[in-house]
């Protein structure tokens, strides 16, 4: 079936006469700052007696006349003034919805976000709001200005005011009038303190968060996780546009070319050959290679590509005394399989081709669930391990789920992982409550067991599958990040892999500002690779747009190595892609485009769809999920890097391939492991008290 892709973009017309805006050197009431990066030649000429080079900002009232002030007619052909026009349009959006009485804020990428009150979903404790954002673009998919309309999820605003809440340490953001503010703001500046002191806390209402809800005994409902995000997203933006945007009043500000979201132009769409995502598994009895596109299907009929080196594997458990009786049932299901008519998991050996036996001598139980570490340490010190001949895997049966409100309870798992990693033992955490539910539901339990078996196989040093198409000799370096919200601190990590097999190599991790150390680890990977093989190119997958400060030491290092190969940087953004999506209206109500579809949305900028839907649809099931696209920007410091027109598709194909090498779950990921694995390392490793042992930096213990 031929796809028909639509977007969440509305075209509007260029103004028949460009607006005249009024300028001021002073920040007068109602004015808006224009940053020095937008100081065009025309703006400088408007102040002939003033040297603007030393100013950070000038100010504008936009179209509101300022007596005795200079004005300019915005030149939409000039980039700097076009950016001022965008600023003017954002101001119009904000003003329009504020005058309608709605909450209007900036989202995390500083676009205008409007909160629409819901008629459903309100409770005695909070009111529910749907959040919609606007992004203004020029020439992304068309020659006209573009208004991107995106759905940003919901927020719950408590009905109880800040004044009436004693547990203020759990309050984060609040709604005050038509604005929001950070209740725990840092009062380092006079302006912030003045704002804070001006608030009437009887009129400030906290935004729901789990810790605050638990402190106030507010019932916590299961989050709304639709099976198909596309359906909900498209329905909501369509209804929002119909009700609030396709009106004569709004179209006086944004004259739409048509009252409908636009199609993706055909010349912007391309597809990666799905066979380039083919995966290789274990050989058959005659030594022939076995390949498959879909791991979920393949693992039921094929053996893993490579077993762990040490085949003598022993499993033991760490659990609370009251939970030990349930551990036996869990172990039997893990080892022997499940008891259900449709059986896709027949045990550890049948599924991942490893033999493992229980080591009763190493069983560890504890009595204090809130502070089990001392008991575990004492028991661990009394045990003997035969690391020369045996590979051990410990299953920690956690009394707490990962959303437990007490941060000390959340840290227990990290302490245990570090404790056993120092002993050379990989761990797998199992949520006790979830385990009990699963044991009673054998059909669904088997899918959890499949994922656990897959992860354990990889943690022990095996490779469940690899890329089948490996004709390139390219070094791929991935850099991901994780922000610890409690510390308000970001950690980054780099993972290395060779493109000719797609298998993980090793990693390092750093604080966000350790640019030189990150560059050094990247250069070490380049040296290690090029000392044994000739690289066609070096590719860095980066979790954000790479700054010059981050890139400069890498370029200098490559020049010193005299490699003579191009360097490519791919900014792979997994968090912002929901601001621009595309959907296939020819695929019934499922809407998700075929995997490998990519759309050019600018100069070397793309949306890439990574999912389990292939052209024939024969392998697809709704349980495979409906992931949104990722946004990719490709750049290079080399002048001739893009002379070969095929290099763009090669680099996008590489991202597509690396998204198929995730071994923590059978579900297809939309983000490549070059971003995903480093993020997982950055989430755990910096919380270790003594760091990651050197001999563990080439292992997948973090899965």
N, C-alpha and C positions, 0 to 999 in steps of 0.2 A: 504494500500500500504506500502511495506517495505521501510523504509527510507534508503538513501545512503548519508552519510555525508562526505563532503570534507572540507579541511581546507585551510587557506592561508599560509601554511607552505611548504617549499621546503627542501627536504633532500639532504645533500651533504656528501661526503665521508671524513672519517678521513684521514689525510695526510699519505702518504706512509712512509715518514720520518719526524719526528717532527722538527719544525724549531729551529735553533740555534739563540738565541737573545743575544745582547751585552749590558752590563750593565755599569753604571757610577754613581759615587757619586755626580757628578756635573751636573747641568742643562746646557748641551752644546747645541749648535744650532741644531735644528731638533730633539731633544730628547723628550721623553714622560715620564711623571711621573708614577711610580709604587707606589701605596699607601702601607703603612706599613702593612695593613691587608692582603696583598699578599706576604709578606716576608716569603717564604718557607725555609725549612732547606737547600735546595740546594743553594738558593740565599745567605743565611747567610754564607755558606761555601765558596762562591765565593769571599767573603771579609774577609779572615781569620784574618786580622790585624785591623778590624774596628768593633766597637760595634754599630750595627744598631738599638738597642733598643731606642735610643734617637732621631732617624730620623723619620720625617713624610713621606718622599719620598726618593726613589732612582730613577734613570732615565735609560731609554733604548732607543736605536736607532732602536730597533727591529732587523731586519736582516742586517742592514747597519753596516759593521765592524767599530769598534772604535779602533784605534791603542793603544796597551798596556792596553786594557781594558779586564776584565774578561767576559766570556760568559757562558751560560748554554744551555743545550738542554732541551726544555720544556718537563716535565713529565706530560702527559695528564691524568694520573691516579691520580694525586694529585690535590685536589680542588683548592688550592691557585694558582698553576701554570696553571690550566685549565682556571681560571679567567684571567690570563695574556694572554693566547691564545685567549680568547674572545676579549680582548683589542687589540691584534694584528689584528684579523680579522676585527674589527671595523675600525682600522686604514687603512686597505687595501680597505675597502668599501669607506671610505671618500676620500682617495687618487685617487681611480679609477674614481670616478665621478667628482672630482675637475679637474683632467687631461682632462676630456671630456668637461670641460667648464661650468658645471652646478653649481648652488648655492647649497651649502651643509652646513647644520646647525645641531644642536642637538635639538630634540623636547623636550617637557616638562618632559619626563622621560629619557632624555639624550641618546636616541637612535639616530643613524645617519638618517637624513632626507634629501632627495634630492628633489629639486624643478625643475619640468620639464615645460618648456615654452609651453603654449597652442597655437595651431594654430587658435582656435576659441575663442570668448569671449573677445578679446582685443577691447579696445575703444580708442577714441582720448585722454582719460585722463589716462588710465592705461593699463598695460599688465597683463594677467592672467597666474598664475602658478598652476599646480597640484602638490601636495606634497605627497611623498611616503616615508615611514619609514621602517627601517630594525631592527629587533631584533634577536640576536643570542642566541640560547638555546641549551642545551645538555640533551638528554634523557627526553624531556617533553612528547612526544607521541611515540617516537621510540628510538632505540638504537643508531641512527646516529645523527650527528650534524644537527641542524635545523635552517633555515633562514626564519623568519617570515616576510612576505611582507604585509604591511598595507597601506591603503589609508587614509591620514590625512586631506582631504579637499583641499580647494584652498586658495591662497592669491593673492591679486591685488597689484601690485607695480606701484605707480604713475610715469608718465613720466616727471612730473615737479620735479626738484631737490630741495633739502632743501634750497639751496642758493636763489632760486626764490620764496620762500614761506614766507610771512610775519607772518602768523598765526601759529608760531612754537609751541605755547603752546598745540596745538592739535596733534602734531606729536608724535607718540609712538615709533614704531620700524621702522628701515630703512634698505634697502639693500645697501651694499657698496661692489662693486666688486662681489665676490662669497660668501660673508658673510652677516650676519644681525647684527645689534646692536641696543641697547636701546638708543634712542635719549635723553630721560629724565633721563639718568643714574645719579646715585649719585656719585659725583666726590670727594669722601672722600679719595681715595687712589691715590698715585702718578702714578701708572700704568694706572688707568682709565683716569686720566687727560692727561697723555702722549698720550694715544690712541685717546682721543677726539680731542686733538690739532693737531694730525697727519692727520685727515680726511679732504679731499677736498670736501667741501659740494656741489660743483657743480657736483660731481660724486656720491652723496648719495641721494637715492630716497626713500621717505616714503612709508610704507605699508599702504594701504587703511584702514581707520576706519571711522565710521559714523560721528563722530564729525568733523573730518578733511574734509570729503567729503562735509558736509553741509557748512563749513566755506569757501570752495573753489568753491561752487556751482557746484559740480560734480553730475550729475544725479544719483540717488540712485535706483537701480533696485531691484525688489523683489528677495529675496534670493532663490537660487535653492534648493527646498525641494522636492526631488523625493518621489513619493508615496511609492516606495519600495527601501529602502536603500541597501538591499542585491543585487538587480540587478545592481545598479550603482557601488557599491563597487567591486563586483566580476568581472564585465566587465572591470573596470579600472585596477585592479591588474593583471588580465589575459593578457590584452593588453600590460601593462608595462613589465611584465615578458617575454612575447613573443618577444618584440622589443629590450629590453635592457639587459635581464638576460640570456636568452637562446641563447647566442652567444659564439663562441669559445673563444673569448678574456676574457669574464667575467667568463666562466667556467674553465678557467685556474687558477683562484683564488678560485672559489667555484665549484668544480666538482660535479654537481648534479647527484644523483642516476638515476633520470629520469627527463625529461623536462616537469614536470607537478606537480601541487599541490597534496599533499598526501591525502589519505583517512584517516578518523578517525578510528583507530583500533577498531574492534567490542567489544573487552574486556574493552574498555575505556568508552563505552556508556551505560547509564541506563536511566530509566524513572520513574518519580513520577506518581503514580496513579492519574489521573485527578479527581476522585471522592473525593480525599482528599482536593481538592480546592472547594468543594461544599459549597454554601452559603445559609444561612437561612434567609428567609424574613418573613413578617407578616403571622400569622395563617389564615386559611380560616374560613368561617362562622361556621364550626363545631369544630373549635379548633385544627385542624390538622396542623402540621408543613408544610410549603411550602419551597421547596429548588430549586435552579437552579445553573447552572455553570456560566452563562453569565449575568451580571447585566444589560447590554444594552437591552437584550431580556426580562429579568425578570421584570424590572421596568415598562414595558408596560402592564403587566398582573397581577402583584402581588403588594401588599402593602408593604411599608417599614417595617423592623423588629420592630422598636420601634419609636413611635411618640414623639415629644418634650413633656416634662412634662407639660409645660404651653400651653394650647390650645388656649388661647386668644391672638392672634398674630396680630399686626398692622404694616403696612408698610408705610414708608414715603420716600420722595425723597429730595435730595440736588442737585441743578443744577443751571447753569447760567441762567439769565433772558431770554436770547434769545433761550434757549433750552426747556423751560417749556411746550410749546405746543406739543413737540414730546414725552414728558414724558407720556402723557395720552395714546397715542397709545402703547407705550411700556408696560404700566401697564395693559392695556386691554389684550394684548397678554400673559403676564405673568399670569394673573388671569384667563382668559377665554380660552386660547389656541390660535392656529393659524388657519388661513383660507386657507387651502390647501387640495387638494384631498387626498394625503397620509398624514394622520394626526397621528403623534406619540406622540404629546404633546397636551393634551386637557385641560390644565390649572393646576394651582398649586395644587388644592385639589385633582383632579383626578390623578395627577402624584405622589405626595409625601404624600397624605393623611393628609394635614394640611389646616385648614381654615385660611385665612388672609384677612383683610380688610384694605383699605387705610385710613390713618389718615391725613386728610386735615389740621387739626390744627397744625401739626408738619412739614408741608412743608417748606423747607428752600431754598430761592433763593439768589444768589449773583450777583453783577455787575462787579466785578474786577476778571477776570479769572486768572490773574497772581498772585494775592494775595487775595484769597477769605477767608482766615482764620479769619481775624478780623470781617468780616460781619457774618460769620457762628457762631463764638463765641458769638457775641452780640445777635444773634437770639436764639441760644441755651440757653443762660442765661435767656431769657424771657419766655421760654417754661416750661410747667409742664408735668412731666411724672408719670404715675401710675405704678411704677415698681412692686408693690405688687400684682397686678392683671393682668398686661399686659406684654407681651414680645414684644419688638420692634426690627425691622430690617430696617436699613436705606440703600437706594440705592443712591450711589454717582455717578452722571452722569459726568464723567470727560471730560473736553475739550481737554485733552492731552492723547495720547496713552503712553504706558509704555516705548517706545523707544524715547520719546521726548529728544532732545539734551540738553536742559537746566536742570541741576541738581536740581535747585530750583523748577521747574515745576514737576519733578519726586517726590520730597519730599512732595508735597501737599497731595497726597493720604495717605502717612504715617502719616502726622499730623492729617488728618481727621480720620483715623482709630483709632489713639490713643485718640483723643478728644472724640469720641463716646464710645470707650471701657471704658474710665473712667466714662462714664455715664451708663455703663452696657448695651450698645446697640451695636449689631453686625452690620457690614457694608458689602456691596457688591458693588464693583466698576464696572461701565459700561462705556466703551469707547464710547463717543457720536458719532463719525464718523462711527464707526463700527455698532453702534445701528441703525443709519439711513439706512445704507446699508442693514442690516438684516431685518428691518421692511418692506423694499421693496421686499425682497426675503423671503417670508413666509416659503417656504419649508425648506431652510437651517437654518432659524432663530429658528425653533423649537429645533434643536439640541443644540444651545447655551442656550435656555431656559431650556432644560432638565438639563444641567450641572449646571446652576444657581439655579434651584429648588433643585437639589441634595445637592449643597453646603449650601444653606440657611437652608435646613432641618437639616443638621449636625451642622451648626453654632448655631442654636436655641436649640440644645441639643438632637436632635433625632439621631437614628442609622438606616440608610437606610438598612443595612444588616450586618450580622456577620458570622463567621465561623460556619458551620454546624457540623464539626467534631471537638469535643472539649474534647477528652478523656485524655489529658495531663494536669498536674498541674505544669506549668512552668512559671517562671517570665522571660519576655523578655524585655530587656532594649535597646533602640536604641539611638545611638549618631550620629548626622549628623552635617554638617558644611556648611557655606557659606562664601566666600571671597568677601569682599567689595573692588572692584578694585580701586575705587576712593581713599579709605583710605589705600589700600594695607594691609588690616587687616582681619584676619580670626576670625569668631565667631563660637562657637559650641553650640549645644543644645542637651538635652537628653529628649527622650519621653518614657513613660512607658506604658506597656500593659501586661495584663494577658493572657497567652496562652489559658486558658480554655474558653475564649469567643472572644479574639481578639479585644476587644474594648479599645479605647484610655483611658488612666488614667490621666496623667498630665505631665508637662514639666518644665524644668529650662533652663537657657541659660547663657553662660559665654564667656569671652575672651579665645582665644586659649591657653594661658599659665596658666590658672587658674586650674591646674591639681588637686589640693587638693579639690577645691570646686566641681569639676565634680565628683570626687571620693565620696565626701560626699553625693551628691545628689543620686548617684547610691546606696550607702549603705542605705540611708534612704528608698529608694524604696524596697530594699531587706528586711529591718526590717518591713516595713509596711505590706508587703505581708506575710512574715513568721510568723507574729504575729497572723494572722487569718487563715493561711492554711499551710500545709506541701508542700514544693516545691520539685519536682523531680530533677530539675536542674535549675541553673541560666544561662541565655544566654544573652550575650551582642553583639548586632549588631553595629559594629563600622565603620565609614566612611573611615578609613585608617587602616594601620597596627598599632596595639596598642603597644606603647612603654612600657618598663619596668617601667619607672617613672610613667606612667599613670596607670599601672596595680598593682604596689606594694601596694598602700594604700587600694585598693579594696580587695586584697588577705588578707592583715592584718586585715581589718575590718570583712571579712567573717570568719576568724579564731577566732576572738574575739566573734562573734555571735554563734560560735560552731554549724554551720549549718550541716556539714557533707554531703553536696551535691556537685556534681561536678560543676565547672564553665567552660563555653565554650565561646570563643571569635571568632566571625565571622567578618573578614575584608571583607566588601562588597563594591566593587569598581565599581562605575557606569561610571567613566570617561575614564578608560584605556582599557575597554573591546574590543574596536575596533582594538587593536593591534593583537588580536587573535580572530578569529571567526570560525564558521563552517556553512556550508550551505547544504541543502538537494537537490541534483540534481534530485531526483525522484519526486519533487513537481513542475513539469513544470518549468516555468520561475519565480515562486514566491520565491523559494529557502529557505524560513525560516523553520527551524526545528520545530517539534511539541512542544507545551508548556509542560514544565516539563522535557524535555530532559536535562540531565546533562552529562558532559564529564570530566573525571579525567585528569588533565593536570600537575599533580605533586603530591607530598605527601600532602594529605589533601587540594589540590587545585582543583578548579572546575570552569567550565563554566556552568551557568544555564540559560536556555531559559525560559523567562516569557512572554507569549503573549496570544493571543486569538485563536490560532489554536489548536484544539483538534483532536484526532485520526480520528474521523469520518468526520471532516471538515464541518459538517452540520451547525454549528453556525457561521462560519467564513465569514467575509466580508473584502474587501480591505480597507474599511474605519476604520477598527480596528487597522490599522498600522502594521508596521514590525519592532518592536524593536529588537535591538541587545542584545546579552547575557550580563549578569553581571558576574564579576569575584569574586569568593569567596575563601577565605583562612580560614581554621578552625584550631584553636589551643586551648590549655588548659594548665594551670599551674599544673594540677593534673596528676600524673604519670600514673594512671590507667584509665584515662578518655576515652580512645578509645579501651578498652578491649572488649566492646560490639560492634561488627562490624555493628550493625544496627543503632548505634547512628549517624553516618554520614548522612545516608539517612533521619533520623528523623530531623536533623538540617537543611538539605537542603529543606525538605518538609515544615518546619516552614517558611523559607524565601519565598518559593513558595506561601504558604497560605497568608502571610502578604502582599504580593504584590497585593492581591485581595481585600484589605480593604480600598482602596483609594476612598474618597468621594468628591473630587473636580471635577472629570470628570468620565464619563462612560467608557472612553477608558482604556483598560488594561495597567497597568504599568509594567515595567520590574524591578523596584526597590521597595522593601518593604516599607511600611509606617514607619517602625522603622528607616529608613534612610531618607525617603522623607519628613515626617512631621517635624522632627527636622531641616532639611535644610530650610524649609519654615519659621520656627520660627526664625532661626538664620539670615535669610535674612531681617526680619522686626523688630523684638523686640529690637535689640541693637540700632536701629535708633529712638526709642521712647525717648522723652526728659525726662520722669519721670519713665521709666520702665513699665513693665506689672503689672497691679493690681493683687494682690494675688488671688482674687476670679476669675480671668480669666485664671489661669494656669491649669485649668482642662476643658477648653473649646476649641473648634476648630474654634475660630474666625479668625485664620490665613489662612483658606482655600480660 
